[in-house]
Amino acid sequence: MEIPFLSLKEITTSFGNELIENVIQTVNSGWYIHGDRCRQFEDAYSTFTGAKHCIGVGNGLDALILILRAYKELGLMKDYDEVIVPANTYIATLLAITANNLTPVLVEPDITHYCIDSNKIEQVITPKTKAIMPVHLYGQLCDMDRILEIARNFGLKVIEDAAQSHGAIYKGRRSGNLGDAAGHSFYPGKNLGALGDAGAVTTSDDELASMVRALANYGSQKKYVNLTKGFNSRLDEIQAGILTVKLARLDADNQLRRNVVEAYQQGIRNHKIVLPVVLHGEAAHVHHVYVVRVEDREDFQRYLTHKGIQTVIHYPIPPHKQEAYKELAHLSLPITEQIHRQVISLPLSPFLTKEQIAYVIDVVNAW
Ligand SMILES: *Cc1c(COP(=O)(O)O)cnc(C)c1O
């Protein structure tokens, strides 16, 4: 049996003609940037998350860059201020910080759930610390009560990197509405994915929202009047239309992911494989990817490939060991390094069949 890691084609075709017809309507509308579809998606996604504002932007990295840039423009952050971030995040979170001339302060994750270890945040706070950026890695929401409490005590902003957690619910509130602002990515492989690049910022802060909106559109609120030196990061009408269609099915698709994961969690019985844990109740995890840990990853991956099971490593090299971040290379982050050495993601999609799931479980157990 051949089991792809994730078939985007299968997800797209599961919508029948709905996506294609939506694209055709946009093509025929004659309006392609900042029109009704963008507004419609922004309204739908702000209602969905519960945040007062949603600003559609070009991609997830831009969403995070824009939030920090807006805080600088509003005078709440300045060059070389510090932002606390989990050391095992995807590189984009760090890029957003350094692109703004801010300093990332790396904190180890918890080895059991891979989110930032909230017990290690307070000890790195300095007078320069301005924000915490929790990353809901792999779709698991972080320990938000504790993070928000620390932020309140020290006067810090909380900026969610919600690129992997669309739809996840923490104590009745959606990801994207758990801190002061959130950056979302709609990269095709994400739980809510466009058919190209797209992203959004959500926030209930009026000032921040209008600054992000202006910055993403040349620093302008009124055409040809520029308040600040902005850039161009816009959600186009075709992607906005697609996202509105796909948003309506997000909760159902996330539930299908949970069903697959439940089958894996029940079925995989191999003492060499460490399974993930789910924190804060099942709604708080949307299983963007299903990550397990093994000592001999190379052997495990080779074996699975040989059996037709495609896997991906999220991620093979931690940010502080990347050539791009030589200045962080001196840091000692043993938990992060262990995670990057051992993690491997098994196939996960809303549409894995019972037979496919059973095959993966049998093959994994036989290793
Ligand atoms: C995907 C991702 C991003 C960046 O999103 P893009 O749309 O690819 O720019 C940021 N942070 C995390 C954790 C991601 O997984």
The ligand as an SDF file (V2000), in Angstrom:
LIG
                    3D

 15 15  0  0  0  0  0  0  0  0999 V2000
    3.6280   27.8540    8.2590 C   0  0  0  0  0  0  0  0  0  0  0  0
    4.1290   28.5670    9.4630 C   0  0  0  0  0  0  0  0  0  0  0  0
    4.4460   29.9360    9.4450 C   0  0  0  0  0  0  0  0  0  0  0  0
    4.5430   30.7590    8.2030 C   0  0  0  0  0  0  0  0  0  0  0  0
    3.4880   30.7300    7.3430 O   0  0  0  0  0  0  0  0  0  0  0  0
    3.6860   31.0490    5.7790 P   0  0  0  0  0  0  0  0  0  0  0  0
    2.2880   31.2290    5.3130 O   0  0  0  0  0  0  0  0  0  0  0  0
    4.3720   29.8800    5.1720 O   0  0  0  0  0  0  0  0  0  0  0  0
    4.4770   32.3060    5.6790 O   0  0  0  0  0  0  0  0  0  0  0  0
    4.7650   30.5410   10.6430 C   0  0  0  0  0  0  0  0  0  0  0  0
    4.8380   29.8590   11.7850 N   0  0  0  0  0  0  0  0  0  0  0  0
    4.5780   28.5350   11.8430 C   0  0  0  0  0  0  0  0  0  0  0  0
    4.6510   27.8340   13.1590 C   0  0  0  0  0  0  0  0  0  0  0  0
    4.2290   27.8460   10.6810 C   0  0  0  0  0  0  0  0  0  0  0  0
    3.9850   26.5380   10.7460 O   0  0  0  0  0  0  0  0  0  0  0  0
  1  2  1  0
  2  3  1  0
  2 14  2  0
  3  4  1  0
  3 10  2  0
  4  5  1  0
  5  6  1  0
  6  7  2  0
  6  8  1  0
  6  9  1  0
 10 11  1  0
 11 12  2  0
 12 13  1  0
 12 14  1  0
 14 15  1  0
M  END
$$$$
